[in-house]
Every structure is written in C-alpha cells, then in structure tokens.
Amino acid sequence: MNRNIYKSEQGKKVIEEYYNGILRNYTAYSFEQVFVDTDIARTHILKFGTIGKPPLFMFHGSTSNSATWLGCISYFINDFTIYCVDIPGEPGLSEAVRCEFTTDEPVRWITSLLDNMKIDKAFFLGMSLGSWYSMNFALKKTERLYALSMITAGGFAPMKKSFIFKAILSSMLGSFGKNMLNKAIYHKTAVPEQVMIFQTLAATHFNPIMEPLPIFTDEQIKNLSLPVQFFGGDHDGLIDSVKTAKRIKDNCTNAHVHILKDTGHVILDQFANIYRFFMGISM
C-alpha cells in the first residue's frame, strides 16, 4: 500500500480545503459525511437519501473525488440510497492509502466497506478508475451486486501511449501543456470551472497513479452473469473505448454497450439512461 500520494503535507491541506469548500457550498440535496473503517483504509462517503431504498455506490475516476457525482444526484435520489465513495489513495478525504492493483487489496477494501456498513448487495456506478474497481469487485464477488454501470472503464484496454506522451509533455509546457492535456481528456465536454480549478490543484500537489491497471481476461468477463452497462466515447484520449466496448459486448452476454459519437473520456450526460437501466433490474 502506497501512502506517498501527495507531494507535501501543505499540498494535501490545500486540496482537502478546496474539496471541503465544494461540499460546504453544495445545497441541492442534504447529505451526511460518513467515515467507515475498512481492512485497507478509512473511507470517506457522501450519503444521500434515506435508508430502506436500494443502495447505490458511486466510484469516481482517477485524480478526483466524490464531488464528481454532485451534479447527478437528482437522477437517483428518489429511488436509491446513494453512497458516493472517495477511493483511498485519491485526492479526497479517505485515508491516503493506495491499493496495490495486482493483489487482493481492491476487493478486500470494497468487501469490508460493504460488510462494515451492513450492506449485503448493491448497485454500482463507476467512472474510469472507479469502473475498474467496480468491475474487479464484480468479477470476484458477483453475488454482492444487482447491476453495474460504467462510464468509461479501465481494465479492458491499455492506456493509450499517445496520452502517456502528452501527460509527460504537458508537465514541461506550462499552460499550453495543460490545455493540450485537457483537450485529450475532455474533448468537447463542457466542464464546470470548479472542476478545472481542482484539476490544476491536483496537478500541482498530487501524485497520480502511474502504474497500468491490470487487464481483465476474456474468460473473466465471460463468467460475469450480472447486468452490465457501458458508456464510452469514440474520441477517448486515454483509453480505447471502442475496443473496450467490443470486448464487453463479445464476452458478456448480459451487457448494454454504448459508444457515443464525438465524445471523449469524460461523459456527463448519460445519467438518465443509467437510472433507467438500474430501474429495469429485478431485485
């Protein structure tokens, strides 16, 4: 487990203060901040809604946190109890411990999270890195999920070498490099200003994941029996989402796969479709 995720203690403080400011200024729906001890790391969660509805866990992408989901709560709040999870080792409020992907730590983390929250089974929604965590868990603990929806996903195709080159180059080219990298990530998606500010802070103070995510095998995907949904962009600058979609469609018989035209890695307009997918699942 890697704890050196921030470049300095001051940098950690800056990022946490900005994130806390976003949460303080969010007024659309009331929520509770919950900290859950797990086998891997103390985990911070934003809980929306009342107990008694089907639990929906949301896992954000790399170099991000649960503020990712604040704009989509309205789609799910009436029918689900929502748990937005800060992935440990990312710039949120969970413990600064990063799971080693090639071990059982990612599965142990989510298993103990559900167990300690006394939740037997849930819906999962993942974005990018969060999709990898969700799929990795689903392959090992299928019985704990009703369904899984993924907005872009690691683990089905390697990160594009062109993006790795741009990421390295951007660190040397100042604002020009940052704009180049943002275009590769967001393509034509309009991103809120506070997201861009946070990304600048993260680039300054945070050490992102550098190691490649393990790639799921065809055999693993074929053994997955639960309903799966996937959204990817045909202009994804990080991962080959077209190849990802094909691997999911070819190997998972219960998959709903969507490739969006002229769309990059960040997808923010499919939550109504995700809601309908979840509501169509028999529990």
C-alpha positions as CSV (number, residue, x, y, z in Angstrom):
1,M,0.0,0.0,0.0
2,N,1.4,3.4,-1.1
3,R,1.0,6.4,1.2
4,N,3.0,8.9,-0.8
5,I,0.1,10.3,-2.8
6,Y,0.7,14.0,-2.1
7,K,3.8,16.0,-2.9
8,S,3.7,17.7,0.5
9,E,1.6,18.0,3.6
10,Q,0.8,21.6,2.6
11,G,-0.4,20.3,-0.8
12,K,-2.7,17.8,0.9
13,K,-4.1,20.6,3.0
14,V,-4.8,22.8,0.0
15,I,-6.6,20.0,-1.9
16,E,-8.7,18.9,1.1
17,E,-9.7,22.5,1.9
18,Y,-10.8,23.1,-1.7
19,Y,-12.9,19.8,-1.6
20,N,-14.4,20.8,1.7
21,G,-15.3,24.1,0.3
22,I,-17.2,22.5,-2.6
23,L,-19.1,20.4,-0.1
24,R,-20.0,23.3,2.1
25,N,-21.4,25.3,-0.9
26,Y,-23.4,22.4,-2.2
27,T,-27.1,23.0,-1.3
28,A,-29.2,21.0,-3.8
29,Y,-29.7,18.0,-1.5
30,S,-28.8,17.3,2.1
31,F,-26.2,14.7,2.7
32,E,-24.2,13.1,5.5
33,Q,-20.5,12.6,5.6
34,V,-19.6,9.2,6.8
35,F,-16.2,7.6,7.6
36,V,-16.0,3.8,7.5
37,D,-13.1,1.8,8.7
38,T,-12.1,-1.0,6.3
39,D,-9.4,-3.6,6.1
40,I,-7.4,-1.3,3.8
41,A,-8.2,2.3,4.6
42,R,-10.5,4.6,6.5
43,T,-13.0,5.6,3.8
44,H,-15.0,8.8,3.4
45,I,-18.5,8.6,1.9
46,L,-21.2,11.2,1.0
47,K,-24.6,9.6,1.9
48,F,-27.7,10.9,0.2
49,G,-31.3,9.8,0.8
50,T,-33.0,7.6,3.4
51,I,-32.2,4.1,4.5
52,G,-34.6,1.5,3.1
53,K,-34.1,2.2,-0.6
54,P,-31.8,0.1,-2.8
55,P,-28.2,1.1,-2.1
56,L,-26.3,2.7,-5.0
57,F,-22.5,3.0,-4.6
58,M,-20.7,5.5,-6.9
59,F,-16.9,5.3,-7.5
60,H,-15.2,8.3,-9.1
61,G,-12.2,8.4,-11.5
62,S,-8.5,8.9,-11.0
63,T,-7.3,12.2,-9.6
64,S,-10.8,13.0,-8.4
65,N,-13.2,12.5,-5.5
66,S,-16.9,12.3,-4.8
67,A,-17.6,15.8,-5.9
68,T,-17.7,14.2,-9.3
69,W,-21.2,13.0,-8.6
70,L,-22.9,16.1,-7.1
71,G,-24.4,17.1,-10.5
72,C,-26.2,13.8,-10.9
73,I,-27.8,13.2,-7.5
74,S,-31.2,14.4,-8.8
75,Y,-31.5,11.4,-11.1
76,F,-31.3,8.8,-8.3
77,I,-32.3,10.4,-5.0
78,N,-36.0,9.4,-5.2
79,D,-35.3,5.7,-5.6
80,F,-31.9,4.9,-4.1
81,T,-29.9,5.4,-1.0
82,I,-26.7,6.9,-2.6
83,Y,-23.2,6.4,-1.3
84,C,-20.5,8.4,-3.1
85,V,-17.2,6.9,-2.1
86,D,-13.9,8.6,-2.0
87,I,-11.4,6.0,-3.3
88,P,-8.5,5.7,-0.9
89,G,-5.3,7.0,-2.4
90,E,-7.1,9.6,-4.5
91,P,-7.4,13.4,-3.6
92,G,-10.5,13.1,-1.4
93,L,-11.0,12.7,2.3
94,S,-10.4,8.9,2.6
95,E,-7.1,7.7,4.1
96,A,-4.0,8.3,1.9
97,V,-3.5,4.6,1.2
98,R,-3.5,3.4,-2.4
99,C,-4.4,-0.3,-3.1
100,E,-1.9,-2.4,-5.0
101,F,-3.9,-3.4,-8.0
102,T,-2.3,-6.8,-8.6
103,T,-3.2,-8.0,-5.1
104,D,-6.5,-8.8,-3.4
105,E,-6.5,-5.3,-1.7
106,P,-9.0,-3.7,-4.0
107,V,-11.5,-6.5,-3.4
108,R,-10.8,-6.6,0.3
109,W,-11.4,-2.9,0.5
110,I,-14.9,-2.9,-1.1
111,T,-15.8,-6.2,0.7
112,S,-15.0,-4.8,4.1
113,L,-16.7,-1.5,3.2
114,L,-20.0,-3.2,2.4
115,D,-19.6,-5.6,5.4
116,N,-19.0,-2.8,7.9
117,M,-21.9,-0.8,6.5
118,K,-24.0,-4.0,6.8
119,I,-25.0,-3.9,3.1
120,D,-25.3,-7.3,1.5
121,K,-26.0,-6.3,-2.1
122,A,-25.9,-3.0,-4.1
123,F,-25.9,-1.3,-7.4
124,F,-22.5,0.0,-8.6
125,L,-21.8,3.0,-10.8
126,G,-18.1,3.6,-11.7
127,M,-16.3,6.2,-13.8
128,S,-12.9,5.3,-15.3
129,L,-10.7,4.1,-12.4
130,G,-13.9,3.7,-10.4
131,S,-15.2,1.4,-13.2
132,W,-12.0,-0.7,-12.8
133,Y,-12.6,-1.1,-9.0
134,S,-16.3,-1.9,-9.6
135,M,-15.6,-4.5,-12.4
136,N,-12.7,-6.1,-10.5
137,F,-15.0,-6.5,-7.5
138,A,-17.9,-7.7,-9.6
139,L,-15.7,-10.5,-11.1
140,K,-14.8,-11.7,-7.6
141,K,-18.0,-11.0,-5.7
142,T,-20.8,-11.2,-8.3
143,E,-23.3,-12.1,-5.6
144,R,-22.9,-8.7,-3.9
145,L,-24.1,-6.7,-6.9
146,Y,-27.5,-6.2,-8.6
147,A,-26.0,-4.5,-11.6
148,L,-23.0,-2.5,-12.7
149,S,-22.9,0.6,-14.9
150,M,-19.6,2.0,-16.2
151,I,-18.8,5.4,-17.6
152,T,-15.6,4.7,-19.5
153,A,-13.6,1.9,-17.9
154,G,-10.0,0.9,-17.3
155,G,-9.0,-2.8,-17.4
156,F,-10.3,-3.7,-20.8
157,A,-7.6,-2.0,-23.0
158,P,-4.3,-0.4,-22.1
159,M,-3.9,3.3,-21.6
160,K,-3.1,4.9,-25.0
161,K,0.6,5.6,-25.4
162,S,-0.2,8.9,-27.0
163,F,-1.9,10.0,-23.8
164,I,1.1,8.9,-21.7
165,F,3.3,11.0,-24.0
166,K,1.0,14.0,-23.7
167,A,0.9,13.7,-19.9
168,I,4.7,13.7,-19.7
169,L,5.0,16.6,-22.2
170,S,2.3,18.7,-20.5
171,S,4.3,18.9,-17.3
172,M,7.1,20.7,-19.3
173,L,5.0,23.1,-21.3
174,G,3.1,25.1,-18.7
175,S,-0.4,26.4,-19.7
176,F,0.0,25.2,-23.3
177,G,0.7,21.7,-22.0
178,K,-2.2,21.8,-19.6
179,N,-4.6,22.9,-22.4
180,M,-3.3,20.1,-24.6
181,L,-3.9,17.5,-21.9
182,N,-7.4,18.8,-21.1
183,K,-8.3,18.5,-24.7
184,A,-7.2,14.9,-24.7
185,I,-9.3,14.2,-21.6
186,Y,-12.4,16.3,-22.1
187,H,-12.6,16.6,-25.9
188,K,-15.7,18.8,-26.4
189,T,-17.3,18.2,-23.0
190,A,-18.1,21.5,-21.1
191,V,-16.6,21.1,-17.7
192,P,-17.5,23.3,-14.7
193,E,-14.9,25.9,-13.6
194,Q,-14.5,24.4,-10.2
195,V,-13.5,21.1,-11.8
196,M,-10.8,22.8,-13.8
197,I,-9.6,24.6,-10.7
198,F,-9.4,21.3,-8.8
199,Q,-7.5,19.6,-11.6
200,T,-5.0,22.4,-11.5
201,L,-4.5,22.0,-7.8
202,A,-4.2,18.2,-8.2
203,A,-1.6,18.6,-10.9
204,T,0.4,20.8,-8.6
205,H,0.1,18.9,-5.3
206,F,-0.9,15.3,-6.1
207,N,1.0,12.2,-7.3
208,P,-1.4,10.4,-9.7
209,I,-1.4,6.7,-10.4
210,M,1.4,5.8,-12.8
211,E,1.2,2.0,-12.9
212,P,-1.0,0.4,-15.5
213,L,-4.3,-1.1,-14.4
214,P,-4.4,-4.9,-14.8
215,I,-6.3,-6.0,-17.9
216,F,-9.3,-8.3,-17.4
217,T,-9.2,-11.5,-19.4
218,D,-11.9,-12.7,-21.8
219,E,-12.5,-15.7,-19.6
220,Q,-13.1,-13.4,-16.6
221,I,-15.6,-11.3,-18.4
222,K,-17.4,-14.3,-19.8
223,N,-18.0,-15.6,-16.3
224,L,-19.8,-12.4,-15.3
225,S,-23.5,-13.1,-15.0
226,L,-25.0,-9.8,-13.7
227,P,-26.4,-7.0,-15.9
228,V,-23.6,-4.6,-17.1
229,Q,-23.9,-1.2,-18.8
230,F,-21.1,0.7,-20.5
231,F,-20.7,4.1,-22.0
232,G,-17.6,5.1,-23.9
233,G,-16.5,7.9,-26.3
234,D,-15.2,7.4,-29.8
235,H,-12.7,10.2,-29.1
236,D,-11.5,8.9,-25.7
237,G,-7.9,10.2,-25.4
238,L,-6.9,8.0,-22.5
239,I,-8.3,4.5,-23.3
240,D,-9.5,2.8,-26.5
241,S,-13.2,2.8,-25.5
242,V,-14.2,1.3,-28.8
243,K,-12.1,-1.7,-28.1
244,T,-13.4,-1.7,-24.6
245,A,-17.0,-1.8,-25.8
246,K,-16.2,-4.6,-28.2
247,R,-14.6,-6.8,-25.5
248,I,-17.5,-6.3,-23.2
249,K,-20.1,-7.0,-25.9
250,D,-18.3,-10.0,-27.2
251,N,-17.7,-11.6,-23.8
252,C,-20.6,-10.5,-21.6
253,T,-24.0,-11.8,-22.7
254,N,-25.9,-9.5,-20.4
255,A,-24.3,-6.2,-21.5
256,H,-25.7,-3.0,-22.7
257,V,-22.9,-1.2,-24.6
258,H,-23.0,2.4,-25.9
259,I,-20.3,4.2,-27.9
260,L,-21.0,7.9,-28.1
261,K,-20.1,9.9,-31.2
262,D,-17.6,12.8,-31.0
263,T,-17.2,12.2,-27.2
264,G,-14.0,12.0,-25.2
265,H,-13.1,10.3,-21.9
266,V,-15.4,12.4,-19.7
267,I,-19.1,11.7,-20.1
268,L,-21.6,13.7,-18.1
269,D,-24.9,13.4,-19.9
270,Q,-26.0,9.7,-19.6
271,F,-27.3,9.6,-16.1
272,A,-30.9,9.4,-17.2
273,N,-30.1,6.3,-19.2
274,I,-28.2,4.8,-16.2
275,Y,-31.2,5.5,-14.0
276,R,-33.5,3.6,-16.4
277,F,-31.0,0.7,-16.6
278,F,-30.9,0.4,-12.9
279,M,-34.7,0.7,-12.5
280,G,-35.2,-2.2,-15.0
281,I,-33.3,-4.6,-12.8
282,S,-35.3,-7.1,-10.9
283,M,-34.2,-7.5,-7.3
